[in-house]
Amino acid sequence: MERVVRHFQEELETLKERLLAMGGLAEERVREAVRALAERETEHIEAILTGDEPINDLHIEIDARCFKLLALHQPMAADLRTIVAAVKINTDLERVGDLAVNIAEAGKRYVQHPPVKPLIDIPRMGDIAQLMLRDALDAFVRGDVALAEAVLAEDDRLDALKTQIFRELLTFMLQDATTIEPALDLILVSRHLERIGDHATNVAEDVIFMVSARDVRHQQVSESFDPGGR
Amino acid sequence: MERVVRHFQEELETLKERLLAMGGLAEERVREAVRALAERETEHIEAILTGDEPINDLHIEIDARCFKLLALHQPMAADLRTIVAAVKINTDLERVGDLAVNIAEAGKRYVQHPPVKPLIDIPRMGDIAQLMLRDALDAFVRGDVALAEAVLAEDDRLDALKTQIFRELLTFMLQDATTIEPALDLILVSRHLERIGDHATNVAEDVIFMVSARDVRHQQVSESFDPGGR
């Protein structure tokens, strides 16, 4: 029995390591997609469009690990919450990988037009989204609720930047019709980045539930749960 | 033991019923959001903006049911796959509810401008997305792989309509700057509907895995899995 328990804990550690590896990959692809767009590097954009195999392979591998842990070890309480959180986080990270591809798709169209403006706020949104993702995964591995709650707070900054970008680009579009197409792609990119922040938020909420068995989702609407926090 | 097994099967049936109820709610809210936008019903749009409590409550309830089933009954094989599928489907349905709110947000802005054009393709996208969602959930409840595969095939129609809508609206925007703002909101709505189709696709993929333990995700990129299908 002692040996089974040790084996389970080792497998759980490996699961966390693999999720961290996947998070690192997803984060890198977001960073590269935004950089390639901002610096108009066509070849680099192509590389992102075709390079999602490692993330997809990890997605399948991690899902299989979760099933194996649930089936062979029948974990309870905190361990069960950790594995179910891993199933959900795995899905979120895979979507982040897809969003990096979406950013590259918009980037591919964007570089076919003259630049609308120097890109400052979009790289800034990219930095925030990446940091949220990294912090949310660190919070998962360490079981750090305070860090997870800090991630939730960051989401407002991302939303504010998205609104600001939209207003600025709308002004360009209204003044000069030749900016409409490229500005549309920048608006889409800002929304993809906002969604990456949403996925980081999901991860952070899963971490809080995993550690404290406290459900912080839908706090604004669900009266049956402790309000406050976020 | 006989009694425990019967109790487990009853709980599993209840879980499926609750997921169906949630799917029905999500579907209805998408339909109402698109209808309110197309018919410019401001009051109805407001009702959708504030009415996501029932879905959010179901989201938390279903998650709790899944945990309870995993913890108390330690299910194996097909039952385990069903419960993990339910966890994922629950997440997808909650996001569909959020997207209905997003459609209503765009609708609220849209009706403040004169209509860009009579809306035909957007309600059509709404119909397809809803049908995909309903079929995916029926496939889940019945364990119907053929129906789940039919859902995957529908996604291409949604993508084609989205592209067509984009091209048409871009033409309007380039010809008449006063259409830029409302056209932008229609483009966003078409993307929200596309994402609802993506969630239905996720559900369908989960059903296929649940029934056949066959992973159909990432078939285009992952050589280690049987190609073809989708």
HADDOCK unambig.tbl for C-alpha pairs under 7 A between the chains (distance, minus, plus):
assign (segid A and resid 53 and name CA) (segid B and resid 221 and name CA) 5.76 0.50 0.50
assign (segid A and resid 53 and name CA) (segid B and resid 222 and name CA) 6.47 0.50 0.50
assign (segid A and resid 56 and name CA) (segid B and resid 218 and name CA) 6.27 0.50 0.50
assign (segid A and resid 57 and name CA) (segid B and resid 222 and name CA) 6.70 0.50 0.50
assign (segid A and resid 71 and name CA) (segid B and resid 76 and name CA) 5.70 0.50 0.50
assign (segid A and resid 74 and name CA) (segid B and resid 74 and name CA) 5.62 0.50 0.50
assign (segid A and resid 76 and name CA) (segid B and resid 71 and name CA) 5.70 0.50 0.50
assign (segid A and resid 174 and name CA) (segid B and resid 177 and name CA) 5.86 0.50 0.50
assign (segid A and resid 177 and name CA) (segid B and resid 174 and name CA) 5.86 0.50 0.50
assign (segid A and resid 218 and name CA) (segid B and resid 56 and name CA) 6.30 0.50 0.50
assign (segid A and resid 221 and name CA) (segid B and resid 53 and name CA) 5.75 0.50 0.50
assign (segid A and resid 222 and name CA) (segid B and resid 53 and name CA) 6.66 0.50 0.50
assign (segid A and resid 222 and name CA) (segid B and resid 57 and name CA) 6.63 0.50 0.50
